Amino acid sequence: MQLLIWLLLFFAVYPYAFYPLILKLISLLRASCVPKDLYSEENLPKATLLITAYNEEEFLEAKIQNSLKLDYPDLEIVVVSDGSTDRTNEILASFPEVKSVILPKRSGKPTALKAGLEVAGGEIICLSDVSALYEENCLKLLVAPLLSPEVGATGGVLSFRKHNAATPGEVTYSSYESKLRALETEALGTIVLPGTFYAVRRRDMVLPPEDIIADDFYVTCSLLERGLKLIQVDKAMAFEQASHDTSGEFIRKSRIIAGGMQTLARFPKLLFGKWGFFLVSHKVLRWGAALFGGMHYLLLAFSGLCPWLFAAESVLLLLGIISTFLDLAGVKTPKIMALLRHFVVVNAAVYWGIIGLFSGRQTVKWQR
């Protein structure tokens, strides 16, 4: 029984503690897999910045103005409004330099992407949400590695620090994810890119089916299946406009988790191929950590073994729950409690995401 308790704890912490250490060791033992810069201003292909929007009147104007200032020699901007009912379409009409696609009813991200690609003229498709504001040079940095035929897609680093008052837990988690993708990139190539901030050659892009929740993960999995690499470009930066409170964070994480599970079930061979170790460690065991951790805690509670460990975990869990309710009530908490709150929210989102996926509650219609 005691061995099982410690095994469950190991698998609960493995994706957060041991996996990054293994990646660091791999990167030290082998040469970098990141291709050298292959571009000059003259050979950068035409690119399309494809932005999908649903009821984004709060942030759309800033996003378009930011996009028009991007430093890229041949760039078109396409915005798809997925059945928006606020002032989104009115704002789009005030920017004639932007190609606008207005869908009459809300259908979901896959349908919006398909509509945008039908009018896009770029060889490179840079996919973005309205909430992400890009640094001026980031598209050049994203497109450069795509001139190497072995690279299928590139992504940047999305920061929560500059443009909003994101919670410390979300900031820390986002920073951790970026560092993890950087380590994977150095080792062999990452297996996931931020859906609000990635680029792919148009000829390589496979549109997700209309029922797919995590469209970005589906696109990148289709590239991995063909043996193409995914690269995080650390110097390509964007900043999140929208803030995420606890309830919004929970809903967003639940959607990401449900979509990730749904997509990976469509690509089972990936788990046994070149990227299997990375997918299992980064995705499958991350989802499983909530289940392993829950079983570990229950075994501690009912077995009476390791009472000191049960007491310590109970205190941390209680602080995380208290911090969650305080945050929902608008009360600021110290950073350590915010991190514990984020841990509670993310792990609860795993259970809620699984229920939503199998019950059919989680759909392709997204908020942000």
C-alpha angles and dihedrals in degrees: 000000000000091000090053091051092054093043091053090049090050093053090045093057099030098091092049102039113016101034094060090050091053091050091050090052092049092050090051093050099049138042119266116275093208110112119233120253109282102177144092127182089264099057100044107118125228111279134202120210102210113198123184119202140184118181094335101152091131096059108015099091092051090048094052093046089049091049093050090057095055115125103234126127099225114020133151125189122218122185122190117199108205102210094307116187100190128066094297094108092045091053091049090054090059092062108065091172089068123078106234127199114190115196112201095219136025110262106157139261099295091056091046091051091050091051091049094049091053090066099031116110102185127111086216121051115205109194121208145164121225093248096066119087113198129216111243098253099039098101092057088051092049096046098046097075090047088070085074109083093218092063116084102179141357131208136191136218117273113207127199094193108082111046107030147027097254117175118265089242093056092045092051093045092049091050091049091051092051092051091048092052089048091054091048090049091054092047101048110314131300122267099216136041130191108271092218094055120035140109133211137174109262093230090056097047116108112197113231118241115263093256096055114117100192101048094171094052090048091053093048093045089054088055093048089050088060092051096255122142129239115217130195110212104209095196093054103092136185131174128221116238098187121075121222120217122195096271093045091046090052093050093046094049091047090053093048092049095046091047093048093053093045092050097044089053087062091054104043093150090065090069091063099040140071095306097037096107091050094046094047093046098041100035117012098042091041089059090041092052090077091052095043091046092050093050090046092053093047092050090051091049097049101033098053089220122137095009091180091058092047090050093049093048091046092055092049092047092048091050090050092051092046090049090051093055092043090052091049087053090052096252117142117231133195117273095255091055090046090054091049089048090053090051091052093046095048094048093045088050090059091061093042092047092051091049091047093050097050096038092050092238093120109076139177091259107105137191101199 
